Amino acid sequence: MHDSNTMVDVFGLLNEFEIAGYGSALHAKDGLSAHELLQNAWLRNNGVVKGRMSSIAKTNPAMALQENMMHKTISKLQAKYGLHNPNILKSQTAIQNINRNTAITRRGIYEDLVKNRGWDPSNAKDFATKKALELREEAINFAKKNNLIKCN
């Protein structure tokens, strides 16, 4: 039996929870939202990019998520914790933005899986943690590659 979370799409689109650069063709017309941990708003407010599809923004790792309700839940949590506020974004380092968004994304995935999809809370917590940490690792590597995080 195949694992539906690792299934290959013959049309070349991403399945939910898979990761590719924000501007990747893999995110196009898949019916899912592309969610980044290093927010595009952080990149813009810190003078790294001018817009979503400019320079490095296109390669910023993004996870394919359901727009209703999961991505909306995450966006509401971001707003609650100030991550839609330009002053807060400007005061954060890249790693602070990634870490805050990792926690928020984990919670948003968990809440959607339990409330809207009927998952067992323990399984949902494990899955949400795994997926958020996968995206976190890619976001940190992206930030290091683009000199947004200093490597010691």
C-alpha positions as CSV (number, residue, x, y, z in Angstrom):
1,M,0.0,0.0,0.0
2,H,1.3,3.5,-0.9
3,D,1.7,6.3,1.6
4,S,-0.6,9.0,0.3
5,N,1.7,11.6,1.8
6,T,4.6,10.6,-0.5
7,M,2.6,9.8,-3.6
8,V,4.0,11.1,-6.8
9,D,1.6,13.3,-8.8
10,V,1.9,12.4,-12.5
11,F,0.9,16.0,-13.4
12,G,4.0,17.4,-11.5
13,L,2.0,19.3,-8.8
14,L,2.6,19.1,-5.1
15,N,0.5,17.1,-2.7
16,E,-0.6,18.7,0.5
17,F,2.4,19.1,2.9
18,E,5.0,18.8,0.2
19,I,7.6,21.6,-0.1
20,A,9.0,23.5,-3.1
21,G,10.2,27.1,-3.7
22,Y,7.4,29.6,-3.5
23,G,7.7,30.5,-7.2
24,S,8.1,26.9,-8.3
25,A,5.8,25.6,-11.1
26,L,5.1,22.7,-8.7
27,H,2.9,25.2,-6.7
28,A,1.0,26.4,-9.7
29,K,-2.7,25.5,-10.2
30,D,-2.6,22.8,-7.5
31,G,-5.5,24.2,-5.6
32,L,-3.3,24.6,-2.5
33,S,-1.7,27.6,-0.8
34,A,2.1,28.0,-0.6
35,H,3.1,28.7,3.0
36,E,6.6,29.9,3.9
37,L,8.2,29.9,7.4
38,L,10.5,32.8,6.6
39,Q,7.6,35.1,5.7
40,N,7.7,37.0,2.4
41,A,6.5,40.0,4.6
42,W,9.7,39.6,6.7
43,L,11.8,39.6,3.5
44,R,10.0,42.7,2.2
45,N,10.0,44.6,5.5
46,N,13.7,43.9,6.0
47,G,14.7,45.1,2.5
48,V,15.6,41.7,1.1
49,V,13.0,41.5,-1.7
50,K,10.6,43.9,-3.4
51,G,7.8,41.4,-3.9
52,R,6.6,37.8,-3.8
53,M,8.2,36.8,-7.1
54,S,11.3,39.0,-7.0
55,S,14.8,37.6,-6.6
56,I,15.2,35.0,-3.8
57,A,11.5,35.1,-2.9
58,K,10.8,32.6,-5.7
59,T,13.0,30.0,-4.1
60,N,11.9,30.5,-0.5
61,P,10.7,27.0,0.7
62,A,6.9,26.8,0.9
63,M,4.6,24.0,2.0
64,A,1.5,23.2,0.0
65,L,-1.5,23.6,2.4
66,Q,-5.3,23.7,2.1
67,E,-6.4,27.3,2.0
68,N,-9.7,26.5,3.8
69,M,-9.2,26.2,6.8
70,M,-5.6,25.3,7.5
71,H,-3.8,28.2,5.8
72,K,-6.4,30.7,7.1
73,T,-5.9,29.3,10.6
74,I,-2.2,29.9,10.4
75,S,-2.7,33.4,9.0
76,K,-5.0,34.3,11.9
77,L,-2.4,32.9,14.4
78,Q,0.3,35.0,12.6
79,A,-1.8,38.1,13.1
80,K,-2.5,37.3,16.7
81,Y,1.2,37.0,17.4
82,G,2.1,40.2,15.5
83,L,3.5,38.7,12.4
84,H,1.5,40.9,10.1
85,N,2.9,44.0,11.9
86,P,5.7,45.6,9.9
87,N,7.4,46.9,13.1
88,I,7.5,43.5,14.6
89,L,8.8,41.9,11.4
90,K,11.6,44.6,11.2
91,S,12.6,43.9,14.8
92,Q,13.0,40.1,14.2
93,T,16.0,38.3,12.9
94,A,15.4,35.7,10.2
95,I,15.8,32.8,12.7
96,Q,13.3,34.5,15.0
97,N,10.8,34.8,12.2
98,I,11.4,31.1,11.2
99,N,11.1,29.9,14.8
100,R,7.9,31.8,15.5
101,N,6.3,30.7,12.3
102,T,7.4,27.1,12.9
103,A,5.4,27.1,16.2
104,I,2.4,28.8,14.6
105,T,2.5,26.4,11.6
106,R,2.7,23.4,13.8
107,R,-0.3,24.6,15.8
108,G,-2.3,25.5,12.7
109,I,-1.7,22.1,11.1
110,Y,-2.6,20.3,14.4
111,E,-5.8,22.3,14.9
112,D,-7.0,21.7,11.4
113,L,-6.3,18.0,11.5
114,V,-8.1,17.5,14.8
115,K,-11.1,20.0,14.4
116,N,-11.8,19.6,10.6
117,R,-10.4,16.2,9.7
118,G,-11.1,14.1,12.7
119,W,-7.6,13.0,13.5
120,D,-6.6,11.6,16.9
121,P,-4.9,14.5,18.8
122,S,-1.7,12.5,19.5
123,N,-1.3,11.5,15.8
124,A,-2.1,15.0,14.7
125,K,0.5,16.4,17.1
126,D,3.2,14.0,15.8
127,F,2.4,14.7,12.2
128,A,2.2,18.5,12.6
129,T,5.5,18.5,14.5
130,K,7.2,16.5,11.8
131,K,5.9,18.6,8.9
132,A,6.7,21.9,10.6
133,L,10.2,20.8,11.4
134,E,10.8,19.6,7.8
135,L,9.8,23.0,6.5
136,R,11.9,24.7,9.3
137,E,15.0,22.8,8.2
138,E,14.5,23.9,4.6
139,A,13.8,27.5,5.7
140,I,17.0,27.7,7.8
141,N,19.1,26.2,4.9
142,F,17.5,28.8,2.5
143,A,18.3,31.6,5.0
144,K,21.9,30.5,5.5
145,K,22.4,30.1,1.7
146,N,21.2,33.7,1.2
147,N,23.3,35.1,4.1
148,L,20.2,35.9,6.2
149,I,21.5,33.8,9.1
150,K,25.0,34.0,10.2
151,C,26.7,30.6,10.4
152,N,29.3,30.1,13.2
